[in-house]
Amino acid sequence: MRSESPATRLRSQSRLIGVAVSGSINNALLTSIVPLFLLSLGASPFLIGLVATSEYLQKMGRVGGLQLMQRTGKAGLFFWGRLCSVPAGLALALLAFYGANGVWAAWIGLALFSARGLIQQAGNTAWWPLVQDNTSSGGIGAFLTRMRLQQRLLELVLPILIGWYLGSQPIADDFGPLFALAIFSTCGGAFLVRAVAEQPLSPPEDGLTRRLRQALAAPQIRAYALFIMARTAVLAATFPLWVVALTDGGLPVSYFVWMTPVQALGYVIGLHGWGRMVDRHGSRGPLTITLLLQAAMAPAWLFLPTGLSWIALWAGVVYLLWGTLDGGYQMGQSRAMIDAVSKEYQAEGFSLAMYASALGGIVGGIAGGACFQWSAALVGPRGPIFYLCAVQLAFVAAWLLSTRLAGYREQTPVRRFLRLSS
């Protein structure tokens, strides 16, 4: 493998950050508001749960990405994944613009959203290999801090404008211009990635299935796959359904959209600290702290208030704390994944990590949407609140699995880290 110069690596990192920012714009303009769009069409809580399932199912598109990467290269694969997703994004915008209505339209919208994401995820097969090519394990925290700081600063502003535009009770037509703008962001990210440097791929000596089996044979990959599967299952079974619980509780749509910048603010507050912790002490500390505290937040659902002012205040505090913890979790999880994947099976290892995450998300999304809906029927109006509280406590199980990750025993324990920091 050739070694890139520091200047080339920095330029590539800047391009990668630009690509990530374009993805955040996409998320604000389309991905994060698709549940609200489907609710405006009359979607049920079960269908909203399927949105989360779809987001994880889309990651299975990386199977195709693995097959194509040898032909297109890493940057080329990402470029074509973004570009080829544009027709599905355009169709979703047209569905909103021309006023489809009813549950059937919600199902069509879900199908278009899924097709768009599936194609993009085929291209996303190249994302972590490109990051690994242009960073060192000791500097991954610094790079992720730069990248995610810019992403979250954008998320402090853009959702406020989107929430103001949508208002408290948007109709389907209102989402059309936002979905159309997302197409331009998609194309921008595609063209930015073309100039990112990459290490050449080793020519495969075996078929895809055999390479995947060989990668999965590594104990560190298996441990990471089990961990990410469990954590993603709990997340998919809870977090996407917050929108239903909060809007049913009386929170207007515009207020819910504004929770994104509140969460981003929490993310930014702790970002530099989490990044330094990951680079100096590894993934153990951030994963332990964040997973246990996210579980400890579960009883807050039992105290969800009524009245617009109180529920908005409650949601603001919860999203701020969640954003702070999510920043630490993402730092720790990214470091743990990069530590688990060897460069010998780079594409296969990262893809297996995504498949494990997808499987957990699929199961969690389907089961979560169904159980959330049944809880209301079986227990009454408070049923969904009890459900969210009970399932969120399962983050403790994900933390237990994190103790089996690569390098866990060699990394700084939390108690020792806290003593060093005091």
Summary of the structure (lengths in Angstrom):
residues: 422
radius of gyration: 20.8
end to end distance: 43.4
largest distance: 63.4
contacts: 1556
relative contact order: 0.16
helix: 83%
strand: 0%
